[in-house]
């Protein structure tokens, strides 16, 4: 009984302390800037939607926290947005997904040098250590999880093709991890070309593959926008029953096909645009509580299957 009483008292004290901290935090009003790229393609459309939904919910939960959301279609506009947030909006913290790393590093560092909290999302800055918090998906796991599925579900001698993204270190990490995951399987990679995370480019690349290779057993599209382009090229060639496709990121159009058990899309791999939600929520916790949120928060890649697809299906999202 005494031991239970001790733990009960400790728990009560912890709750009281947390409540006191929350009350003290709510005595002050905070402004958090959120700077992200415009919805130039499917993934960014989803990311913008999740950012807006998260801000709406958090402003209802924490009346003393206000958000300034700005979207940019090119680096110069994003630089201007951030400089305006610092100069005229008096932000206390910044959540930023850089359009490009190099041109955004100086402006973001200026926010940090002004004593503000900085959270960087997905694309790192050109200088390490500027941000207080870094939130991103796991690109190595993204490639590894897909590769493990290929290895487990294709026989030795199976022939596959790869569509790469934009030439970046991020893309290199994914492809390297995929190739390492299928080592020793006997699976043959026929070709790998850049589809640039673009539906039209992927359609063109897949048409080239289909014209060159009479046997293709599976396609790693490595992105759901590219997977849709690949699917259309395969359909036009009349080879839908010959191969399956794995994309990536969790586009609702792909997830729905997995839910419906379309054999052409047996699974998908997450790289969720909702990672912006995690970044905004964790940054908010920095101001409304004593929750420790410094450091790196890497969101793992999960295999989406018919059994769990409903968890990853957001029908109201544009992505």
PyMOL commands that set and color helices and strands:
alter all, ss='L'
color gray80, all
select helices_A, chain A and resi 2-25+42-61+75-88+101-113+139-153+169-181+199-212+224-236+240-242+252-259+275-288+309-312
alter helices_A, ss='H'
color red, helices_A
select strands_A, chain A and resi 30-37+65-72+93-96+117-121+133-137+159-164+188-194+218-220+244-246+268-269+295-299+303-304
alter strands_A, ss='S'
color yellow, strands_A
deselect
rebuild
show_as cartoon
